[in-house]
Amino acid sequence: MTCTSLHRDATVASLEAGKHVLCEARMAMDAAEAREMLAVSLTRPRLVAQLVPAPWTLELDAAVKRLLSKGWLGRLLAVDVRGTTAQFVDETSPLHWRQDAAKSGLNVLTLGIWYECAARWIGHARSVIASARTFVPRRADPATGRAADVMVPDHVDVLAETEGGTSLRMQVSAVTGLAPSPREAWLFGSEGTLRVDTDTRRLFGARRGEEGLREIVVPAGERIGWRVEREFIGAIRGGEPVRLTTFAEGVRTMDFTEAVAVSARTGRRVELPGA
């Protein structure tokens, strides 16, 4: 695995050398790099250019989308995503490359992973407003032993509106000690509610008139799960298209990530490209 700072150069060089590319997410340092990667891939349509998809909801995505398409929730109103660690802030650990903006860019914690999962269900955001905090502003750089500024936030809150009008709230954090159900998503509709538990890979829900959530059994045939390498090889052999995740989808995730960074820095609502 390479740091995000190397993804663009390695991808472009590989495509220009006639090689298929499976790029680890995070796709790029920022949206401009992601667009450059996409542009180069489009000049070589016979090559497969794929991103490793966000993994946490793969076994539940088909069931969630089926229930949404059948109107089980009624009109989808709001989605609430929590991607936390349930751990107390670690103020003594050295600087990790994911906390180093020179290596990870605008990517923050699990923000992009969770956004990709949510976008599979409800589509992409058209605007965001965000707040971010870095509670440990300096850490020891293991390469030099010296204290270095930490430019990647420890905690982010996001409010977004999707292209379909759904309200999306997201929290990703490395400081929420003992938080309950640290990784989960809730989908709230006019007639029902779904809870996606990514730690146990179970789905819960209830409809208007029911007193509490019950487990919704996901059929084995819908639990597609992890088949990234198989899909990549299948696409190379011409047997199936890339579904998860195309470079075009990766660009939209990087647009969101960058919009969150800009909003957190300026305190303003940011419209996403194409909105």
Backbone torsions as a table, in degrees:
resi	resn	phi	psi	omega
1	MET	NA	136.0	178.3
2	THR	-108.0	156.8	174.6
3	CYS	-64.2	155.6	-178.8
4	THR	-58.9	-30.1	-178.7
5	SER	-62.6	-17.4	-178.6
6	LEU	-100.3	-7.7	-172.1
7	HIS	-62.9	-45.5	-177.3
8	ARG	-62.0	-51.5	-175.7
9	ASP	-63.1	-42.0	-179.5
10	ALA	-67.2	-39.1	-179.7
11	THR	-67.5	-48.4	-179.0
12	VAL	-61.9	-44.6	179.9
13	ALA	-62.7	-40.4	-179.1
14	SER	-66.9	-44.9	179.3
15	LEU	-64.1	-42.4	179.8
16	GLU	-66.5	-23.1	177.0
17	ALA	-89.3	5.2	177.6
18	GLY	81.2	25.0	-177.7
19	LYS	-104.7	142.5	170.4
20	HIS	-68.8	153.4	-174.9
21	VAL	-130.6	127.5	166.8
22	LEU	-117.0	106.4	-172.8
23	CYS	-101.1	130.6	175.1
24	GLU	-64.3	136.7	168.5
25	ALA	-76.6	138.9	18.7
26	ARG	-76.5	140.1	-170.4
27	MET	-67.2	-46.9	-171.4
28	ALA	-156.8	176.1	179.3
29	MET	-70.9	-34.9	-179.0
30	ASP	-156.5	-179.7	-176.0
31	ALA	-67.4	-33.4	-179.8
32	ALA	-63.4	-44.5	177.1
33	GLU	-62.5	-41.6	-179.8
34	ALA	-61.9	-40.6	179.0
35	ARG	-66.3	-35.3	176.6
36	GLU	-64.0	-41.7	178.4
37	MET	-63.6	-43.3	178.2
38	LEU	-63.2	-44.4	-178.0
39	ALA	-60.1	-43.2	179.4
40	VAL	-65.7	-39.4	-179.7
41	SER	-64.4	-33.7	-178.6
42	LEU	-71.8	-20.4	176.8
43	THR	-80.3	-8.4	-179.9
44	ARG	-130.6	67.5	-172.8
45	PRO	-63.7	-17.1	179.2
46	ARG	-81.9	-9.7	177.9
47	LEU	-95.9	143.9	177.7
48	VAL	-87.4	126.1	176.2
49	ALA	-123.1	112.3	-171.1
50	GLN	-136.2	148.1	173.2
51	LEU	-105.2	147.5	171.9
52	VAL	-67.4	123.3	-174.6
53	PRO	-75.7	158.5	172.0
54	ALA	-60.2	124.2	-166.8
55	PRO	-90.0	-20.9	-162.2
56	TRP	-64.6	-29.4	-175.0
57	THR	-109.3	9.1	-173.3
58	LEU	-56.7	-36.9	-178.1
59	GLU	-76.5	-12.4	-175.8
60	LEU	-114.9	-12.1	-174.0
61	ASP	-57.5	-46.1	-176.0
62	ALA	-61.8	-41.2	179.9
63	ALA	-67.4	-42.8	178.9
64	VAL	-61.1	-46.4	-179.3
65	LYS	-66.3	-35.0	177.3
66	ARG	-63.7	-46.6	-179.3
67	LEU	-64.3	-38.7	177.5
68	LEU	-64.3	-44.6	-176.5
69	SER	-67.5	-28.2	179.6
70	LYS	-87.2	-0.3	178.5
71	GLY	77.3	20.7	-178.3
72	TRP	-58.6	-33.5	179.9
73	LEU	-90.3	-3.6	-170.1
74	GLY	74.9	-136.5	176.3
75	ARG	-86.2	121.4	-179.4
76	LEU	-69.7	125.6	-174.8
77	LEU	-108.2	-47.3	-172.6
78	ALA	-149.9	149.3	175.9
79	VAL	-129.1	133.6	-178.0
80	ASP	-122.2	120.6	-176.0
81	VAL	-119.4	131.6	176.0
82	ARG	-124.4	118.3	177.1
83	GLY	-122.3	79.1	-176.6
84	THR	-116.4	178.9	-175.0
85	THR	-108.6	-16.0	-174.2
86	ALA	62.1	17.7	179.4
87	GLN	-112.4	150.7	175.6
88	PHE	-74.1	155.2	-178.0
89	VAL	-57.8	135.4	179.0
90	ASP	-101.5	107.5	-175.2
91	GLU	-95.6	-2.8	-173.8
92	THR	-111.9	-15.9	-176.0
93	SER	-69.5	150.6	179.5
94	PRO	-70.9	168.1	179.8
95	LEU	-63.4	122.8	174.3
96	HIS	-91.5	153.6	-176.9
97	TRP	-62.1	-27.5	178.4
98	ARG	-71.1	-17.4	176.3
99	GLN	-94.2	-0.2	-177.6
100	ASP	-101.7	108.3	-176.1
101	ALA	-61.4	-25.7	178.5
102	ALA	-69.8	-18.8	-179.8
103	LYS	-110.3	-27.5	-176.5
104	SER	-110.4	-11.4	177.7
105	GLY	69.8	-137.2	-176.2
106	LEU	-87.9	3.3	-178.4
107	ASN	-75.3	136.9	-175.6
108	VAL	-128.6	120.6	173.7
109	LEU	45.9	-128.2	-178.4
110	THR	-104.5	20.5	-175.9
111	LEU	-57.1	-50.2	-177.4
112	GLY	-65.5	-36.3	178.9
113	ILE	-62.4	-49.5	-178.5
114	TRP	-66.4	-38.2	179.8
115	TYR	-64.3	-41.3	178.6
116	GLU	-60.7	-42.2	177.7
117	CYS	-59.8	-49.4	-178.2
118	ALA	-63.7	-38.2	-178.3
119	ALA	-65.2	-28.2	176.2
120	ARG	-62.2	-32.3	-177.6
121	TRP	-88.3	-42.6	-165.8
122	ILE	-122.2	3.0	-178.6
123	GLY	84.6	-178.3	-171.5
124	HIS	-91.5	159.2	179.8
125	ALA	-76.4	149.2	173.0
126	ARG	-109.5	-17.0	175.1
127	SER	-156.3	153.2	179.0
128	VAL	-141.5	151.7	166.1
129	ILE	-134.6	134.8	-169.7
130	ALA	-141.1	155.6	173.0
131	SER	-131.3	136.9	-177.8
132	ALA	-138.6	145.7	178.7
133	ARG	-134.9	142.1	170.8
134	THR	-112.1	107.6	-173.9
135	PHE	-87.5	-17.8	174.8
136	VAL	-118.7	90.8	-170.7
137	PRO	-73.2	-17.4	179.9
138	ARG	-139.6	137.8	177.3
139	ARG	-137.0	159.8	178.1
140	ALA	-74.4	127.4	175.7
141	ASP	-79.7	116.5	-176.8
142	PRO	-64.6	-20.7	-179.3
143	ALA	-76.2	-31.4	-176.1
144	THR	-117.0	-19.7	-175.6
145	GLY	79.9	-1.6	-178.4
146	ARG	-97.0	157.0	177.4
147	ALA	-70.4	136.7	-179.3
148	ALA	-128.8	147.5	176.9
149	ASP	-69.5	138.4	177.2
150	VAL	-100.2	115.7	-176.8
151	MET	-103.3	-5.2	179.8
152	VAL	-97.7	126.0	-175.3
153	PRO	-63.1	154.3	173.9
154	ASP	-91.8	-16.8	-171.8
155	HIS	-153.4	131.1	-179.5
156	VAL	-137.6	134.4	171.6
157	ASP	-116.7	133.8	-176.5
158	VAL	-131.8	135.9	167.8
159	LEU	-118.1	125.9	-177.8
160	ALA	-134.3	157.0	172.5
161	GLU	-119.5	130.2	-177.7
162	THR	-84.8	168.0	178.3
163	GLU	-62.2	-24.7	177.6
164	GLY	-90.1	0.7	177.2
165	GLY	93.4	3.2	178.4
166	THR	-77.3	140.3	174.6
167	SER	-84.1	128.3	-179.6
168	LEU	-120.1	122.5	176.0
169	ARG	-116.2	132.6	-178.4
170	MET	-132.8	141.2	171.0
171	GLN	-133.4	125.3	171.5
172	VAL	-124.2	137.6	-171.0
173	SER	-158.1	150.0	172.8
174	ALA	-115.6	17.6	-174.0
175	VAL	-129.7	9.1	-173.1
176	THR	-94.6	74.2	-177.3
177	GLY	-58.6	129.7	176.9
178	LEU	63.7	21.8	177.4
179	ALA	-62.0	136.8	178.2
180	PRO	-73.1	148.0	176.9
181	SER	42.1	68.8	-170.5
182	PRO	-63.7	-25.0	-178.8
183	ARG	-128.8	102.7	-178.5
184	GLU	-159.1	163.4	175.4
185	ALA	-136.3	142.7	176.6
186	TRP	-118.4	135.4	175.2
187	LEU	-117.8	121.5	-175.4
188	PHE	-112.1	123.1	178.6
189	GLY	-120.4	176.6	-179.6
190	SER	-69.0	-21.1	-176.4
191	GLU	-125.8	-2.6	-178.3
192	GLY	-167.0	169.7	-179.3
193	THR	-135.0	139.5	174.0
194	LEU	-121.9	142.3	172.0
195	ARG	-121.4	124.8	179.5
196	VAL	-104.5	110.9	-179.6
197	ASP	-98.5	104.0	-175.3
198	THR	-80.6	-17.3	177.7
199	ASP	-72.4	-39.3	179.5
200	THR	-101.6	-5.9	-176.8
201	ARG	54.9	47.3	178.6
202	ARG	-124.4	154.1	-176.8
203	LEU	-119.3	133.4	179.7
204	PHE	-127.5	153.0	-179.9
205	GLY	-167.8	169.0	175.5
206	ALA	-159.2	153.9	178.1
207	ARG	-112.8	165.4	179.4
208	ARG	-50.5	131.9	-179.1
209	GLY	100.2	-21.8	176.1
210	GLU	-82.7	153.2	-173.0
211	GLU	-90.2	-17.9	-178.8
212	GLY	-166.6	168.7	-179.6
213	LEU	-69.2	146.2	173.9
214	ARG	-129.3	155.2	179.0
215	GLU	-71.4	135.5	174.6
216	ILE	-102.5	113.0	-176.9
217	VAL	-71.0	125.4	178.9
218	VAL	-92.2	120.0	-179.7
219	PRO	-58.0	145.6	-178.4
220	ALA	-56.3	-35.5	-179.3
221	GLY	-66.2	-19.7	178.4
222	GLU	-92.6	-14.7	-179.7
223	ARG	-83.1	73.1	-174.5
224	ILE	-64.3	-43.2	175.7
225	GLY	67.3	-156.0	-172.4
226	TRP	-81.9	115.9	175.0
227	ARG	-143.4	35.7	-172.5
228	VAL	-62.7	-51.7	-177.7
229	GLU	-64.4	-38.9	178.9
230	ARG	-63.4	-41.9	179.1
231	GLU	-65.9	-40.6	179.2
232	PHE	-61.3	-47.7	179.4
233	ILE	-66.6	-38.8	177.5
234	GLY	-62.2	-38.5	178.0
235	ALA	-67.6	-40.1	178.0
236	ILE	-61.0	-39.7	-178.9
237	ARG	-81.5	-3.7	178.6
238	GLY	81.3	13.6	-176.8
239	GLY	-87.9	-19.6	-180.0
240	GLU	-160.5	152.5	177.6
241	PRO	-81.6	162.6	173.4
242	VAL	-76.3	118.9	176.6
243	ARG	-97.9	-44.1	-176.9
244	LEU	-132.5	115.8	-3.9
245	THR	-128.3	133.3	-178.9
246	THR	-74.2	161.4	176.0
247	PHE	-62.7	-35.2	179.5
248	ALA	-62.1	-41.6	176.4
249	GLU	-66.6	-37.5	178.4
250	GLY	-61.8	-37.8	177.4
251	VAL	-62.0	-41.7	-179.5
252	ARG	-65.9	-34.8	174.9
253	THR	-66.5	-40.2	177.7
254	MET	-68.3	-32.4	173.5
255	ASP	-59.2	-43.9	178.9
256	PHE	-64.6	-47.7	-179.6
257	THR	-57.5	-42.8	-179.9
258	GLU	-69.3	-38.6	178.5
259	ALA	-62.7	-39.1	176.8
260	VAL	-62.1	-44.5	180.0
261	ALA	-62.4	-44.0	-179.7
262	VAL	-65.6	-43.6	179.9
263	SER	-63.9	-42.3	179.4
264	ALA	-63.6	-34.4	-179.1
265	ARG	-75.7	-37.0	-173.8
266	THR	-100.4	-18.3	-176.4
267	GLY	76.3	16.1	-176.4
268	ARG	-116.5	156.0	171.9
269	ARG	-70.6	137.5	-177.2
270	VAL	-118.9	128.8	174.3
271	GLU	-84.6	138.1	179.4
272	LEU	-86.7	153.1	177.7
273	PRO	-56.7	137.4	178.5
274	GLY	83.9	-3.8	-179.0
275	ALA	-75.2	NA	NA
